[in-house]
Amino acid sequence: ITRTWIVYNKPDEPSYEHAGFLMSLGLHKHLAVLAATDVFRYLAQEHDPTTVGILLGMAAAHRGTMDPAMSKMLYLHIPARHPPSFPELELSSLLQSAALMAVGLLYQGSAHRLTTEILLAEIGRKPGSDSSLDREGYALAAGVALGLVTLGRGKDAWGLADLQIEDRLRHYMCGGSETSDVSLWVYLIFDDQNQTGGQVMEGSIVNLDVTAPGATLALALMFMKTNDHVVAARLAIPDTHFALEYVRPDFILLRLIARSLILWDSVQATEEWIQSQVPDIIRQAVVQAKGSDAGADVTPDLDMEALTQAHVNILAGACLSIGLRYAGTANAEAQTLLQHYALYFMKEVTLTIHGYLISRACCWQKSQAASGTSPNDRRVDRGTLETCLDVAVLSLSVVMAGTGHLETLRLLRYLRQRNDTDIVYGNHMAVSLAIGFLFLGGGSLTFSTSNGAVAALLISLYPRFPTSPNDHRCHLQAFRHLYVLATEARCVQTMDVDTGLLVYAPLEMTLHETSLHCETTFSRVSPCILPERSALKRVRVCGPRYWSQDMQFLLSETKPWWEHGETGDPFNGGVLYVKRKVGARSYADDPIGSRSLLSRALQRVLVDENADFTIRDQSKVDELVGAFSSDPSLLAFAHLFCSSSFRGEFQDFCLLALFECVSMDKPALLQASIFISFFCTIQRCCFQTYIGLYTSVEALINRVSLAYCGAAGHDPALQGPSLIQRTFLVSLAKRMDDILTHWKCRRFEDREQLGPPPELISYLSSHTWPRESGSSEDIQRLMFACYVSWEGVPQPALVTKALLEIQQSIPDWSKQDRNSLLPMLASLLPGTPPRTLLQITYCLPLL
């Protein structure tokens, strides 16, 4: 996508659609091609959605780069950071929240000191006028941006040690005076404490309803995966009735999520881990509440509403923690557990609706006056349960992202079809988002669990859902789209290298050993989602129908998944080429393997040396070949060369060669015409009807081919069975020897004492080729050329040189026996066959 294409698709009037389009381009890093003038033209339209899309899109495209030009543009949309002499700008709360989040994306993981100080101060900023911002959303954006800047750095960022970030964030979460335990100079520089003019007078006390969510998530992102138990203790769930009075139930959910992100390695997809997050006082209260439904007594001074609210929020927070921990893994245990709690929240919602209807029908006023309490007092309100249900199904879809899991889809479809008037816009949005995650990228994408990916998912899944499409008070809805930054294309498909078609193939995957589990091996059928690169140790193509491939991977903790077109990608952008074994059908054509079993049974019959194969029906030939392979070239060979148009020996030879190749998994021999070449060479020499210049060359090629095929069956360096059956090689060599022997017999009258042909003596003595003319003489010259090639006769100059050395070593060599000269002749003419050396000894006296 080029700059020109983006600019020329700009509409005449700004719209929400084009604003979302620009943000999507930025999330896919395409907006980086825009020039500063192009960005200015978009911002000059003063259309808030377009500006939000540009700010977030440009920041996502330049994520982690700390680009100075981008930084200036973003801080221009944060009036709190303008100098006193700067002209006053009327900017909506949406733009300011988006600018803060964009700053976090631009400086992600950098631990930039000035940016950290600014964002830390913005979390607790006081309202400066009566037209105050949506302060909850503004403070949340500042807190999450601060977490992105210090993402996973923990206490390793030495340049930030004097800022006392932990203490100040804890102050924003727990409250108190703003000058109690934090250095004063930070406030003098970065907090506008002297701002007046508004009617909201908060004084020096921190408004926890505004600052707690952002501070909690900032602390979680800063210490993500550090397993720092000291910091995690500051996010502990209240375990006394007194402490529960000072923490909102939805803040308990955020605290549990933050604590789980810090203690990353301790999160487990088990019922025991979830129950271990529930304090004893809450567990006991829930047990008493269940007993009260059965008629048991309840402690009268317990605030059952607060305890049950805290209980369901703890369960929802544990579900989201598991969802983030196992994002994109399709873990079966996590899926079963999260589906169980989704059904649990659905049951609670149903009981709440049922209790509400009964209370209206039976007029609880009289019974309440008599007993002093109501069964509904121990029920959680409908809105909280719907939020917990949405969190559970979103967590489930994050774990199963890209898999299209059928049971999860059924659950989401049921939730989507509900038409209850109490279900608000945010509930429908959460269910739709979960369905999108389940089929992410059409099944080709899934989520990563890297630091940046988990942070993006946490921002997208923030468990405070809007009540209407225009509700941005607590969370800017554009942030829901940041899940794109957490996606990875880890889908792999297998393609048949011969046909170019996508096929099913079983893949065996092995994961590295970790502190939580030993080395694990499991199997899936392609197309499927692979594990993360940091966890993947081995991928092997297994099964009886495809040739095995084995890919080993080194342990990599930080490297992301291979990008499309990246050098060294072992999966070729998501396509793994496989080679199907001849004699086996694809899983799409033969799911249960019945045709493959038939082909293997036929193979055992065909390899029998005593088998009498006399099939003549063309349809049966095509059917049997199709049982072995669907290769078009083999089917075409069967149709052309094994048809009734060829009769006799050639058709029989083609049939046997065809089934030799397909049954023994050697189709390349037939495609390269190896067998046909052997047959034609023998026929030409036998009938002596071929007039041309290639007979001797083909004889030499066949001799070399036979020598190689014979060596492949005996040389340990050449692994695997012989390309061609040994019996065929022996018979082929015997047939060629018979033809040449018959030709030599016709050249001699005494056939019992068969010596070298006359042409050989003339060839070695005169160093020239026979020059007789006539058709019969031409055939004789061709047959002699075939003889020289087949027998491996050396060049005449080498023979003459060898004769001179023999004369120098043995002066009376002519009186010696011919057989006594063979050892010396073999050393002088290496590589010459023994029988050819014997023929040369006959010629030595005549040279």
Beta strands, then each sheet from edge to edge (+ up, - down):
strand 1: 446-447
strand 2: 487-488
strand 3: 491-496
strand 4: 502-503
strand 5: 505-511
strand 6: 520-526
strand 7: 528-529
strand 8: 536-541
strand 9: 549-552
strand 10: 575-578
sheet 1: 1+ 2-
sheet 2: 4+ 3- 7+
sheet 3: 4+ 3- 10-
sheet 4: 6+ 5- 8+ 9-
end
